[in-house]
C-alpha cells in the first residue's frame, strides 16, 4: 500500500520517521511531507496544499497524528487526482462533519495566552518541565524530535477550513494512543468508523514505531 503520514504542525516529520521505516521494511511505499515551512505561514490552507503536492496519485491511506487530524479531510478533498483514500486519525482531533474544521476555542485561548507577540514557544515548552521527557523517554529519539520543533504563529490555530461535504461517511479509522484522546475515539465509534485501541503515550508513534506501523496496516485494511 501507499501511505502518506502527516505530522502535527507543532512538531516535525521526525515524529513519523521510525514508523515510516517500519512500513517501508515490510514493502509499503511511504511519503512523509515536511510541513514546517508551510506551518510557519500561519495558514492551514498552505499546509493542506503542501501535503496534496506530495500525495502520489494512487495513495491508499492518509494518516494524520494529533493536530493533523484537523486538516485530514481537507487534504483528501483537495487531492482531486486521488481515488478516495482511507483516512486514519492517530490520537488526533476529528473535525466537524459539516462547516469548518477548527480547534476547540478553549484550546485556542490557551495557546493564545502562551504566545508572545503572536508566536508560540516550541511545542516541548507547552507541557511544563519534564513534559517532553515523559512523552519521549529515550534521550536520543527525543533529541531528534526536539531539533525540528518550530515556533509557530498563533494564526495557524485561530483559523478554520471548510470541510468537504459528506466526508464523515468516507472510509475512516481511528487509532487511540492516549486516554487524553478517548473522547475523539468514542466519537469515531459513533460515526461507525473502525477504532483500534493501543493505549500508552501520545507520542508512541516515536516510542513504539514498529507496533504503531502494524496498527496502521491493520486499520488500512
N, C-alpha and C positions, 0 to 999 in steps of 0.2 A: 504493500500500500504506500501511498504518498501522503506524508504528514506535513503540515505547516504548524509549527509550535510558536505561539505568540506570547511573549513575556509581558508582564505588567509594566506600565510606564515608569513606576518609581525604581525599577531595577533594570538590569541589562540582560543581554542574551545568554550570559554565562549561567543564568538560572536553569536554562534548558540544555546546556552543553552536554551534560553527562547522560541525560535521558536520550538525547539525540544520538549519542554514540552507541547506546544500548540498542536503540531501534535499528540503526544502520548495521550493527553487527549481526542482526538476525534477518537482514535482507530487505528492510524497508528503505524508502527514499525519504529524506527529511530536509526541510528548509526551516531555518531559524532566523527570521528577519531581525536585524538590529534596528530598534526603534528609538534609540536615544536621541538622535538628531531631530527626528520628527516630533518627539515629545517636547523637546525644548522650544518648539514653535508655539506651544500653548494651545494648539488646535487639534481636537480629536479627528477632524476630517483629514488632516495631514497624516496622522498615524494610520488611519484606515487606508489611505492612498498608498503609503509605503508598503503595507502588508500586501495589498492587492497586486502591486507591481512585482512582488516576488512569488506569488502563488502560481505554480505550474498549472496549465490548463486542465490537466487530469488529476488535480488534487482530490484525494479521497476524504481526508479528515483535517479539519482546522481546530486546533486546540488552543484554548486561552487559559492562562493561570491568573488568579487573583483579579486585579483591576482590569485585566484584558477582557474579562467577560463582558464589560460594558459595551465594547465595540465589536464583539464577535459577530453578532447578526449583521451589522453594517458592513463588515468585511465580506461576508458571504454574499450579501445582497449586491454589493458594488462590483464583485468579481463576475461580471456578466458572461465571461468566457467559460466559467465553470459549470459543469453539471452540479446538481445540488449536493454539496459535500456534507458529511456528518459533522456536527459541531459538538465538541467535548469541552465542558466547563470544568476546570480543575481547581477546586476550592475557590471558585470565582463568583463574582457578582453576576446575577442574572438580571438583565434589563427588563423593562416592562414589555408586555406583548404588543402594546399599541402606544402611539405617541412618541415620546422622546426617551432615549437611553441616557440616563444621568445617574450620578451618585446620590445617595441619600443626603438630603440637605443638612442633617445633623453632622454627618461625616465632613461635608464641605465646610461647615462652620468651624469645626475643629482644625481642619487644615488651614483655613484662612487665618485663624488665631496664631498658628505656628509660623506663618510666613513672615518674612522680613523684606519690606519693600517689594512685596508681590512675589517673592521667591522662597520656596520651601527648602529647609535643610535636607541633606541626604537622607534617604529612607531609613538608614540604620539609626538615625537620631530620633525617629518618630516614636520609638518604643521604650525610651529611657535607658539608663545604664544597665548593661548586661542583656538587653533585649535581643540584639542580633546574635550574641553568643548562645543564647538559649535556642534560637531558631536554627542556627548552623553551628553545632558544637565543634566540628572539625576545623581547626585553625587554617589549614591550607585551602580548603574549599571556601571558607569564609573570606579569606583574603582576596581570592579571585572574584567573588561576588561583589565585595565592597569596592574593589577597584573600578567597577563600572557604574556605581550609583551616581545619577545626575542630581543637580539641584534644579528642580522643576518650577516653572511659573504656575502660580495658583490658578491661572485662567484655564489650564488644561482640565481642571477638575470642576470648574464652575459651569462649563458649557454642556450642551447636550446635542445629540444627533437623532434625527428621525429614524425610527426602526422600520425595517421592511415590513410591509403588510403580511400578516399571517405567519411570521417567522417562528412563532412558538409551536407551530404544527410541523415544522421541518424535522428531519432526523437529528435528534439531540440526545446527549447523555451528560451525566454529572458524576464527577469523582470527588468524594468528600475526604479531605485530608485532616481537617481540624474541627474541633467542636465549635469554634467560633463561627463557622460557616454552615452549621447544621440547618438553620432556617432556610438557607438557599437550597440545600439538598432536599428538604421537605417540599419546598416549592416546586423543584424539578419533578418530584414524585407526583405532586398534584397535577402537573401538566402531562403526566403519562410517560415521562422520559425514563430511560434506563438509569439507575443510580447504583454506584458501587461505593461502598464504604471501606476505606483503608486508612483508618484514623491514626494519626500520630502528630505530625507537625506541619504547619502551613508551608514550610519550605522543604518538605520531603522530596520535592522534585529535584533538589540538590542532594539531600542526605541519603535517599533511598532510590537512586536513579533506576536501577535495574527493576525493582518492584513496580515503580511508577510506570516505566516503559511497558511492562507486562500488563498493567491495568489499562493502559491506553489501547493496546492491541485488543484486549478483551472488549472494551467499550466500542471500539471501531467496528467490531463485528456485530 
